[in-house]
Amino acid sequence: MIYPKEYLNSVKDINIDFLNKHNIKGLILDVDNTLISLNRKMPEGVSSWAKEMKNNGIKICILSNSNKMNKVGAVAKIIEVPYIFFGKKPLKSGFLRAKEILKLNNENIAVVGDQIFTDVIGANRCNMFSILVKPIEEKDYLITKIKRPLEKFIIKKYEKNKIKKELK
């Protein structure tokens, strides 16, 4: 429940071959520290990555816990996708709303975010493919900062287990 299906450096590490291999046809994306930094800067290449995904038939929807509609809407406008703000992750309701927007089955959706306790657990609870990415920057909101040490511990265990599986 707490381990992601995949752990990557950035959303830009997700490519069409990877998505096809896992039968993923849609992405639910987090915003803060996944698509933009906390000072609202989108890293170079994220917008073109989203465009490439869409050009290859991948549906995208933003699901953010932020209650700042203007911020989430601005990111969605840049990458030209629908969005849900104040998503209440890891509760299932936001994920299910995003699923309705994407019009896909759970097993064909990957959820991408930088937090285990919101993005990964929510995705796993909904039987969606969970992809944890490293935060864009170290700076975090206070509540997230409190959770990061536990997340780092979980990630270390995840990586050890992954290495063990690969050696078998």
C-alpha positions in Angstrom: 0.0 0.0 0.0 2.8 2.5 0.8 5.2 1.4 -2.0 5.0 2.9 -5.5 5.0 0.7 -8.5 7.8 2.8 -9.9 10.1 5.5 -8.5 11.6 8.0 -10.9 13.6 11.3 -10.9 11.0 13.4 -12.7 7.8 13.3 -14.7 10.0 13.8 -17.7 11.4 10.2 -17.1 8.0 8.8 -18.0 8.0 7.9 -21.7 5.6 6.3 -24.2 7.5 2.9 -24.2 7.2 2.7 -20.4 3.5 3.6 -20.5 2.8 1.0 -23.3 4.7 -1.7 -21.4 2.4 -1.1 -18.4 -0.8 -0.6 -20.5 -1.2 3.0 -19.2 -3.4 5.2 -21.3 -3.9 8.1 -18.9 -2.0 10.0 -16.3 -3.2 11.8 -13.1 -0.6 14.4 -12.2 0.1 16.2 -8.9 1.1 19.8 -9.1 3.3 21.0 -6.2 6.8 19.8 -6.4 5.8 17.4 -9.2 5.0 19.8 -12.1 6.0 23.1 -10.5 8.3 24.2 -7.7 6.7 25.8 -4.6 7.6 29.2 -6.1 5.4 28.2 -9.1 8.2 27.7 -11.6 7.7 24.9 -14.1 11.0 23.1 -14.9 12.2 23.3 -18.5 10.8 20.6 -20.6 7.7 19.7 -18.6 5.3 21.5 -20.9 6.8 19.8 -24.0 6.8 16.5 -22.2 3.0 16.9 -21.5 2.4 17.8 -25.2 4.4 14.7 -26.3 2.3 12.5 -24.0 -1.0 13.9 -25.4 0.3 13.7 -29.0 0.8 10.0 -28.4 -2.7 9.5 -27.2 -2.1 9.7 -23.4 -4.9 11.4 -21.6 -3.9 13.7 -18.7 -5.7 15.2 -15.7 -4.3 17.2 -12.8 -5.3 16.2 -9.3 -4.0 18.6 -6.6 -4.6 18.9 -2.9 -4.1 22.6 -3.2 -7.1 24.8 -2.5 -5.7 27.5 -4.7 -7.8 27.2 -7.9 -5.9 30.0 -9.6 -2.5 28.2 -9.2 -3.7 24.8 -10.2 -5.7 26.2 -13.1 -2.7 28.2 -14.3 -0.6 25.0 -14.5 -3.4 23.1 -16.2 -3.7 26.0 -18.8 0.0 25.8 -19.6 -0.1 22.1 -20.3 -3.7 22.3 -21.7 -5.4 19.6 -19.5 -8.4 19.4 -17.2 -7.8 19.8 -13.5 -9.2 19.1 -10.0 -8.1 21.3 -7.1 -8.6 20.5 -3.4 -8.6 16.8 -4.3 -8.3 15.5 -0.7 -5.7 12.9 -1.5 -5.4 10.1 -0.4 -9.2 9.8 -0.2 -10.6 8.0 -3.3 -13.1 10.7 -4.3 -10.6 12.9 -6.2 -9.0 10.0 -8.0 -12.4 8.7 -9.0 -13.4 12.2 -10.3 -10.2 12.3 -12.4 -10.9 8.8 -13.7 -14.3 10.0 -14.9 -12.6 12.9 -16.7 -10.1 10.5 -18.3 -12.9 8.0 -19.2 -10.5 5.1 -18.5 -10.4 2.0 -16.3 -8.3 2.1 -13.1 -5.8 -0.4 -14.4 -5.0 1.9 -17.4 -4.3 5.0 -15.2 -1.0 6.0 -13.6 -0.9 8.5 -10.8 2.3 10.6 -10.7 3.3 12.6 -7.6 6.1 13.4 -5.1 4.4 12.2 -1.9 3.8 8.7 -0.6 1.1 9.6 1.9 -1.1 11.4 -0.7 -0.3 10.3 -4.2 1.0 6.8 -3.8 -1.4 5.6 -1.2 -4.3 7.2 -3.0 -3.3 5.5 -6.3 -2.8 2.2 -4.7 -6.1 2.3 -2.8 -7.8 2.9 -6.2 -5.8 0.1 -7.9 -4.1 2.6 -10.2 -0.4 2.4 -11.2 1.5 4.6 -8.7 4.6 6.5 -9.8 6.6 8.4 -7.2 8.9 11.1 -8.5 11.5 13.0 -6.6 10.4 16.5 -5.5 11.5 19.3 -7.8 13.1 21.1 -4.9 13.8 20.4 -1.2 11.6 23.3 -0.1 8.3 22.0 1.2 5.1 23.1 3.0 5.3 22.5 6.7 3.0 19.5 6.8 4.9 17.9 4.0 8.3 18.7 5.6 7.2 16.8 8.7 6.4 13.7 6.6 9.5 13.7 4.4 11.8 11.8 6.9 9.4 8.9 7.1 9.0 8.9 3.3 12.8 8.7 2.9 12.8 5.7 5.2 10.1 4.0 3.1 11.9 4.8 -0.1 15.1 3.2 1.2 13.2 0.1 2.0 11.5 0.1 -1.3 14.8 0.4 -3.2 16.3 -2.4 -1.1 13.4 -4.7 -1.9 13.6 -3.7 -5.6 17.2 -4.7 -5.8 16.5 -8.0 -4.1 13.8 -8.8 -6.6 16.1 -7.9 -9.5 18.8 -10.2 -8.2 16.5 -13.2 -8.1 
